[in-house]
């Protein structure tokens, strides 16, 4: 998935500097023609094809008013398919090109939601967790009276709870192998939090799995 995002970003950057013949020999279509192809592909769950058509549409019609709707359609289609990294990418594209005022606030929130839902393994996704907490706090600072604030605070709380449980699990592992100093180091990371590991009921499934679906 990350390779796919990097490829899309690379091709878009290339489009900014030159004209390219588009995928599978299809080119020089109207913006509406590309839009119909994209929506048909989304309807048939062929999101890879929809992404390719978007690249073609964007290269040939950089100022089309249909791009705004198309990007948002692709973002939500990837969200619905649980392809959260791609959804995050398209919400970012929307923000860079079209978002102002409430639209920017909404797109920023959806980027946070996509990043949050994209966390599948708290052991492997620690950087994504920390980045999401940082971005969530930035959102709260930027949009202090946002209607999304309760949900953003929920994201922060859930992620911090996951970090606390992760630190405690690592500390317990060090306890078992007799590395007391290492165990103390990981437990010390939890001392500054008002949430205590003992206050958290461990879920039967991933703590992030069911929130905000």
MINU-466333 format. One record per residue (C-alpha): residue in three letters; x, y, z. Coordinates in nm, 2 decimals, m for minus. Example, Ala and Ser with C-alpha at 12.3 -4.5 7.8 and 13.67 -1.06 7.14 Angstrom:
<sites>
SITE   res       c1       c2       c3
SITE   ALA     1.23    m0.45     0.78
SITE   SER     1.37    m0.11     0.71
</sites>
This chain:
<sites>
SITE   res       c1       c2       c3
SITE   UNK     0.00     0.00     0.00
SITE   UNK     0.28     0.24     0.09
SITE   UNK     0.45     0.16    m0.25
SITE   UNK     0.12     0.25    m0.42
SITE   UNK     0.10     0.58    m0.25
SITE   UNK     0.46     0.67    m0.34
SITE   UNK     0.39     0.57    m0.70
SITE   UNK     0.08     0.79    m0.72
SITE   UNK     0.27     1.08    m0.56
SITE   UNK     0.57     1.03    m0.80
SITE   UNK     0.34     1.03    m1.11
SITE   UNK     0.16     1.34    m0.99
SITE   UNK     0.49     1.52    m0.94
SITE   UNK     0.59     1.41    m1.29
SITE   UNK     0.27     1.54    m1.43
SITE   UNK     0.36     1.89    m1.30
SITE   UNK     0.66     1.91    m1.52
SITE   UNK     0.56     1.74    m1.85
SITE   UNK     0.28     1.58    m2.05
SITE   UNK     0.26     1.20    m2.02
SITE   UNK     0.06     0.95    m2.22
SITE   UNK    m0.17     0.80    m1.97
SITE   UNK    m0.25     0.44    m1.86
SITE   UNK    m0.32     0.17    m2.12
SITE   UNK    m0.30     0.42    m2.41
SITE   UNK    m0.61     0.61    m2.30
SITE   UNK    m0.57     0.98    m2.32
SITE   UNK    m0.71     1.31    m2.44
SITE   UNK    m1.06     1.25    m2.29
SITE   UNK    m1.29     1.51    m2.14
SITE   UNK    m1.29     1.56    m1.77
SITE   UNK    m1.64     1.43    m1.76
SITE   UNK    m1.53     1.11    m1.94
SITE   UNK    m1.26     1.05    m1.69
SITE   UNK    m1.50     1.12    m1.41
SITE   UNK    m1.75     0.86    m1.54
SITE   UNK    m1.47     0.60    m1.57
SITE   UNK    m1.37     0.68    m1.21
SITE   UNK    m1.72     0.65    m1.07
SITE   UNK    m1.79     0.33    m1.26
SITE   UNK    m1.47     0.18    m1.12
SITE   UNK    m1.56     0.28    m0.77
SITE   UNK    m1.90     0.13    m0.81
SITE   UNK    m1.75    m0.20    m0.93
SITE   UNK    m1.49    m0.19    m0.64
SITE   UNK    m1.20    m0.16    m0.88
SITE   UNK    m1.01     0.11    m0.69
SITE   UNK    m0.68     0.05    m0.85
SITE   UNK    m0.83     0.13    m1.18
SITE   UNK    m1.01     0.43    m1.04
SITE   UNK    m0.67     0.56    m0.91
SITE   UNK    m0.52     0.52    m1.25
SITE   UNK    m0.80     0.71    m1.41
SITE   UNK    m0.76     0.99    m1.16
SITE   UNK    m0.40     1.03    m1.26
SITE   UNK    m0.50     1.06    m1.62
SITE   UNK    m0.78     1.31    m1.54
SITE   UNK    m0.55     1.52    m1.33
SITE   UNK    m0.28     1.53    m1.59
SITE   UNK    m0.52     1.64    m1.87
SITE   UNK    m0.75     1.86    m1.67
SITE   UNK    m0.56     2.02    m1.39
SITE   UNK    m0.81     2.30    m1.34
SITE   UNK    m1.13     2.10    m1.39
SITE   UNK    m1.40     2.17    m1.13
SITE   UNK    m1.47     1.79    m1.13
SITE   UNK    m1.14     1.72    m0.96
SITE   UNK    m1.27     1.84    m0.63
SITE   UNK    m1.56     1.60    m0.62
SITE   UNK    m1.34     1.32    m0.77
SITE   UNK    m1.08     1.34    m0.50
SITE   UNK    m1.34     1.33    m0.23
SITE   UNK    m1.51     1.04    m0.39
SITE   UNK    m1.18     0.85    m0.40
SITE   UNK    m1.10     0.94    m0.04
SITE   UNK    m1.43     0.80     0.09
SITE   UNK    m1.41     0.49    m0.14
SITE   UNK    m1.08     0.40     0.00
SITE   UNK    m1.21     0.46     0.35
SITE   UNK    m1.50     0.23     0.29
SITE   UNK    m1.26    m0.04     0.16
SITE   UNK    m1.04     0.01     0.47
SITE   UNK    m0.75     0.13     0.26
SITE   UNK    m0.67     0.40     0.51
SITE   UNK    m0.33     0.51     0.38
SITE   UNK    m0.47     0.58     0.04
SITE   UNK    m0.77     0.76     0.20
SITE   UNK    m0.53     0.97     0.40
SITE   UNK    m0.34     1.05     0.08
SITE   UNK    m0.65     1.17    m0.11
SITE   UNK    m0.77     1.38     0.19
SITE   UNK    m0.43     1.54     0.18
SITE   UNK    m0.47     1.61    m0.19
SITE   UNK    m0.80     1.77    m0.13
SITE   UNK    m0.66     1.99     0.14
SITE   UNK    m0.37     2.11    m0.08
SITE   UNK    m0.59     2.19    m0.38
SITE   UNK    m0.94     2.29    m0.26
SITE   UNK    m0.99     2.30     0.12
SITE   UNK    m1.07     2.63     0.29
SITE   UNK    m1.26     2.71     0.60
SITE   UNK    m1.50     2.43     0.71
SITE   UNK    m1.39     2.21     0.42
SITE   UNK    m1.03     2.22     0.54
SITE   UNK    m1.14     2.14     0.90
SITE   UNK    m1.34     1.84     0.77
SITE   UNK    m1.05     1.71     0.55
SITE   UNK    m0.80     1.75     0.83
SITE   UNK    m1.03     1.56     1.06
SITE   UNK    m1.08     1.28     0.80
SITE   UNK    m0.70     1.26     0.76
SITE   UNK    m0.68     1.20     1.14
SITE   UNK    m0.96     0.94     1.13
SITE   UNK    m0.79     0.76     0.84
SITE   UNK    m0.45     0.75     1.02
SITE   UNK    m0.62     0.63     1.34
SITE   UNK    m0.81     0.35     1.17
SITE   UNK    m0.49     0.26     0.97
SITE   UNK    m0.32     0.15     1.30
SITE   UNK    m0.35    m0.22     1.30
SITE   UNK    m0.07    m0.34     1.52
SITE   UNK     0.03    m0.12     1.82
SITE   UNK     0.37    m0.30     1.83
SITE   UNK     0.46    m0.22     1.46
SITE   UNK     0.28     0.11     1.42
SITE   UNK     0.43     0.30     1.71
SITE   UNK     0.55     0.59     1.49
SITE   UNK     0.21     0.63     1.32
SITE   UNK     0.05     0.63     1.67
SITE   UNK     0.29     0.91     1.79
SITE   UNK     0.24     1.11     1.47
SITE   UNK    m0.14     1.08     1.49
SITE   UNK    m0.13     1.20     1.85
SITE   UNK     0.08     1.50     1.75
SITE   UNK    m0.15     1.58     1.46
SITE   UNK    m0.46     1.54     1.67
SITE   UNK    m0.32     1.79     1.92
SITE   UNK    m0.24     2.03     1.64
SITE   UNK    m0.60     1.99     1.52
SITE   UNK    m0.74     2.08     1.86
SITE   UNK    m0.51     2.38     1.88
SITE   UNK    m0.60     2.50     1.53
SITE   UNK    m0.98     2.44     1.55
SITE   UNK    m1.04     2.51     1.92
SITE   UNK    m1.42     2.51     1.88
SITE   UNK    m1.45     2.23     1.62
SITE   UNK    m1.75     2.01     1.63
SITE   UNK    m1.51     1.72     1.57
SITE   UNK    m1.32     1.79     1.90
SITE   UNK    m1.49     1.52     2.10
SITE   UNK    m1.39     1.26     1.84
SITE   UNK    m1.04     1.39     1.82
SITE   UNK    m1.01     1.38     2.20
SITE   UNK    m1.13     1.02     2.18
SITE   UNK    m0.86     0.94     1.93
SITE   UNK    m0.60     1.09     2.15
SITE   UNK    m0.73     0.90     2.46
SITE   UNK    m0.75     0.57     2.28
SITE   UNK    m0.40     0.60     2.14
SITE   UNK    m0.25     0.70     2.48
SITE   UNK    m0.42     0.40     2.64
SITE   UNK    m0.27     0.18     2.38
SITE   UNK     0.07     0.33     2.45
SITE   UNK     0.03     0.27     2.82
SITE   UNK    m0.07    m0.09     2.77
SITE   UNK     0.22    m0.14     2.53
SITE   UNK     0.47     0.01     2.77
SITE   UNK     0.34    m0.21     3.05
SITE   UNK     0.35    m0.52     2.84
SITE   UNK     0.72    m0.45     2.75
SITE   UNK     0.80    m0.38     3.11
SITE   UNK     0.64    m0.71     3.21
SITE   UNK     0.84    m0.89     2.95
SITE   UNK     1.16    m0.74     3.10
SITE   UNK     1.04    m0.85     3.44
SITE   UNK     1.02    m1.21     3.33
SITE   UNK     1.37    m1.22     3.19
SITE   UNK     1.52    m1.04     3.50
SITE   UNK     1.60    m0.70     3.34
SITE   UNK     1.47    m0.48     3.62
SITE   UNK     1.63    m0.15     3.49
SITE   UNK     1.47    m0.19     3.15
SITE   UNK     1.13    m0.27     3.31
SITE   UNK     1.16     0.05     3.52
SITE   UNK     1.25     0.25     3.21
SITE   UNK     0.93     0.15     3.03
SITE   UNK     0.70     0.20     3.34
SITE   UNK     0.85     0.54     3.39
SITE   UNK     0.70     0.64     3.05
SITE   UNK     0.36     0.60     3.20
SITE   UNK     0.41     0.80     3.51
SITE   UNK     0.33     1.14     3.35
SITE   UNK    m0.01     1.02     3.23
SITE   UNK    m0.32     1.07     3.44
SITE   UNK    m0.44     0.73     3.29
SITE   UNK    m0.30     0.43     3.48
SITE   UNK    m0.25     0.09     3.33
SITE   UNK    m0.45    m0.06     3.62
SITE   UNK    m0.75     0.16     3.52
SITE   UNK    m0.76     0.01     3.17
SITE   UNK    m0.96    m0.30     3.09
SITE   UNK    m0.78    m0.49     2.82
SITE   UNK    m1.01    m0.56     2.53
SITE   UNK    m1.07    m0.90     2.37
SITE   UNK    m0.98    m0.75     2.04
SITE   UNK    m0.76    m0.47     1.91
SITE   UNK    m0.84    m0.16     2.11
SITE   UNK    m0.84     0.04     1.79
SITE   UNK    m1.06    m0.20     1.59
SITE   UNK    m1.41    m0.09     1.66
SITE   UNK    m1.39     0.29     1.73
SITE   UNK    m1.53     0.53     1.47
SITE   UNK    m1.63     0.28     1.21
</sites>
